[in-house]
Amino acid sequence: MTIAVTGGSGKLGRGVISWLQDAGYDIVNLDRAPAPGGPLRPAGFIEVDLTDSGQVIDALSGVEERYESLEAVVHLAAIPAPGLLTNIGTFRNNMLASFNVFEGARKAGIKRIVHASSETVLGLPFDVPPPYLPVDEEYPAQPNSTYSLVKHLEETMAIELCRWDPELSVTGLRFSNVMDGSEYAGFPAFDADPLLRKWNLWGYIDVRDAGQAVHKALTARGPGYETFIIANADTVMSRSSASLAAEVFPDVPVTKELGEHETLLSIDKARRLLGYEPQFGWRGSL
C-alpha cells in the first residue's frame, strides 16, 4: 500500500512515517522541504505547496516515475501551534491546506484519510474548567484560538464530506502534545508547579505512539467520520492524577476512579474502537 503523508518532515510526521515504514507501507512525504537528517530512513519526497490546489490534486493523483496512485492520505501538515504566524496567516494556511488535501483525495478516488486534529478543541488552555474529568470526545468542541478553531472546522468539514460520500472513511486524531525521547529529561521539572502543564491536563503523546495510532486508524476504521483523543496512558507528572484534579479543578466532577498517573485526556474510545494502547512513555526512559 502506498500512502501519502503530508507534513512528513516535521516531528510528528517523521515519527509517523517511521512507524508506517516499519509496518511495511510505501510512503511519499508531501511537504515544502525534505526531513532533516536523523534516524528516519529515507522516504519518498515530493515538494508540494499544500495551499495550491492544483499541486495537491496533481500530487495525490500520481507523479511520473514515482507512483501511479495512492491508497490513503495521512494529513499532518499545518502551522503547528498558535502564535507562530498572524491569526489570518494561520487560518489561511491550515484551513486551505486541509480543504485542498481532503478535496484532492476525493477527486483522486482515495477513500481513506487520517488527519491530525488536536487536543486544543477540548477547551485548552482550560481557563474555563472542563465540564468533567477525564475529558473525552462526548462534549462539543470548545476552540479557544485561531489554530484550534481551524481544527474544529476541519472536523466539521470531514463530517460533511463523509455525508456526501458514504464510502469515504476519515479519522480525526486529536493528538496531545507530541514528545520524543530527547525531551523526557525535562519532565521532572514540571513537578515544581502543577499549573505549568495545567493547560493540557498534564498530557502528552510519545511520537512513536502517535505513529501507532495513525496505523490503527488506517486499518481499523470503516466508512464515516470519527474523532479520537490520542494521548499517552499517563501524565507528565510524578504526583497522582487524582490529587492534581482536586487541587487545580476542585469543582469539576471526576467521572471515574483514577489510576495513580492515569491520563486526564481519556483514550478509552481509541482503545475500544481502534485497539490503540500506548507502548512508550517517559517513566521508564530516564
N, C-alpha and C positions, 0 to 999 in steps of 0.2 A: 504494500500500500504506500503510495506517495502522498505526502501531506505537506501543505504549505504552513509555515509558522511565521506570522507577521511579528516584527519586533524581536526576532530571534537573536539579535546582537546584544540585548540588554541582560541584566542579571537574571530576571525571571525567564526570559527567552532561552538563554544558554542552558539553564537547568532543565527546562522542558525538553529542548532538543536532545540533550544528553540522555535523558530518560527514554525518550521515544526511539532514539537510535539504538539504545541497548535492548529495547523491546522488538527491534527488527524492522522499524519503519524507515523508508527512504524520505529524507527531509529536504525541503528547499526553504531557505530563510529569505523572506521578503522584508527588506529593511533599507534604510538610507545608506548604511555603511556596514561592512562585514564585522563580525565579532572580533574583539581584541584577542590577542594571544592568551593562551591559558590551557587548562586541561581538556577543554572541549575539542573533540575530534573535528576535523574539517567537515562542514556540511555544505551542501549546495547553496550558493548565494546569488540572488538576483537583486540588483539595485532598483528600488521602486519608491516613488513618492506616493504614499497611500492617500493623499488628498487630491490626487489626479485620477479621476475615474477611468480615463482611458488606459492609463498604465496598469491600474488594478485589474480591470477586466481582461486586458491582454495577458498579464501575468497568471491569472487564475485559469485562463483558457489554454495554456500551454506555451512553452518557449522553445524555439527551434534548437535542436541538438542537446536539450536539457531534459525535458519531459513533455509528453503529449497531453496529459490530463492529470487532474488531481482528484483524490477520493475524499479529502476532507480539508478543512481550514481551521487552524488554531490562531485566533486573532488576539495577540497580546500587545501590539504596538499602541503607544499612547504617550503623550506628555504625562509622566508617571505620578504627579502629585500637584496639589495647588501651589501657587506662588512661584512657579518656575517661568511662566510667561504671564502676560496680562490675562485678565479673565476672558476677554474675547479671543485672544490667541489660543488659550487652552480649549475653549469651546469649539472654535472653528476647526482646529487640528483634530481633536479627538472625535467630535461628532461626525465630521465629514469623512474621516478615515474609516470609521465604523460603518457608516452608511455605504461607502464605496465597497468595502470588503463584503458586507452582507449581500448587497445587491449584485456585486460582481460574481460572488459564489453562486447565487441563484441563476444568473444568466449563463454561467458556465456549466450548469446542471449538477452542481455539488450539493448534496443533500445533508451533509453533516458538518456542523460548525460548533466549535467550542470557543467561547470568548472570555476574556478577563474582565469580570465585573470587580466589585470592590467591597470590602468591609465598610467603607465610608458611607454606603447607602443605609446602613443600620442606625445612623444618627451621630456618628463621630463628629466632634470630639466629646460628645456626651455632656456638654454644658447643660443641656436639658437631659435629665436622667432617662435611661431607657425604661420602657413600660414594665419590664421584668428581667430577671436574670436566671439562667443564661439567655442571651438574646438568640433569636432564631430567624427563620425565613417567613414566619407566620404573620408578622405585623407589617403595615405599609411602609414603603421606603421613606426615609427622612433625610434627604440630602441637605447638607449644610455648607456646601462650597460649589463653585462652578464645576470643578473636577467631578465631584460626587453627583451633581445634577446630570452631567453627561452620562455617567454610568447608569443612572436611573432611566434616562431617556433611551439608552442603548437596550436596556432590558425591555422597556415598553415597545420599542421598535421590533425587537425579536419576537415578542408575543404576537404582534400583528402580522409579521411575515409568516410565522407558522400557521396563523389562521388562514392567510391567503393560500398557503401551500401545505396541505395536510401531510405530505410526505417529508417535509423538512424537519430535521432534528437540530435544535440549537440549545446549547447548555451554557448558562452563565455561572462562572465560578467566582464567588465573592471572596477573593484572596485576602487574607490578613497580611500584615507587614512581612514582606519577604526577606528572609535572612539566609546567609550561608555560614559555613563553619568558621570562617575567619572573624565573624562578628560576635561569636558567643563569649569570648573573653570579657566583653564589656557588660554582660548581663548581670553579674552580681552587684554592680553599682546601682542598679535600679532599686535595690532593697532599701537604699537610704531614704527614699521618699516615694510612697505609693502613688502620689499624684504625677510622677514623672511619666508613667505609662497608663494612667487612667484613661487617656484619650481613646485608646482602642481596647479597653478592658484587659490590659496586660497580655494581649495576644500576639502571636507571630505564626509564620509558616516557614518551615525549612524548605529551601528551594527544591530539594530532591522530592519531598512530599508534594510540592506543587506539581512537579512532573508526573508523579504517580496519579494525582487527581485528574490531570488532563487525559492521561492514558485511560483511566477508568471511565471518564466521560465519553471518550471516543468509542469504547467497546460496550458499555453497559446501557447506554441511553437509546430509547426508541424515538419515534416522531413526536413533535411538540416542543414546548419550551419549559425548562425548569431552571431554578437557581439553587445554588448550594453554597453555604459558608464553608470555606476551606481554611482551616487553621490547624495548628498542632494540638495534640490532646492535652497539653499542659500550658502553663503561663510562663512569662519571663521572670517570675518572682520566686523567691525561696519560701516565703510565708504562705499560709493556706489561702485558698480561694475564698473560703467562707469568711475569713477574717477581713480580707480585702473588701468584699462586698459589704460587710457590716460597717466597716469604717468609712468607706468612700460613698456608698449608696445606701445609707441606713433606712430610707423609706421605700426602697424598691423591693417588691416581692421577689423572693427566690423560690423558684418553682420545683426544685428537686434537692435532694440531699447531695451535696457536692463532694467529690473526691478531694483528696488533700491538695493537689495542684491542678484540679480539673479546669479546662478552658471555660471561660465565660462567653465564648463565641461558639455556640452549640454546633457540633459536627454530627449530630445524631442523624439528620436527614441524609448526609453524604454517606455515612456508614450504612444506613438502611437501604438506600436506593442505588448507590454506586459501588458498594463494597469497599469504600475508602477506609483505610486505617493507617494513621501516621506511623512511620518506621524510624524517623530520625528526630533528634532534638538536642537541646543544649546540655541537659543534665549529665549525660554520660560522656560529654566531649571535652570537659575542662580538665 
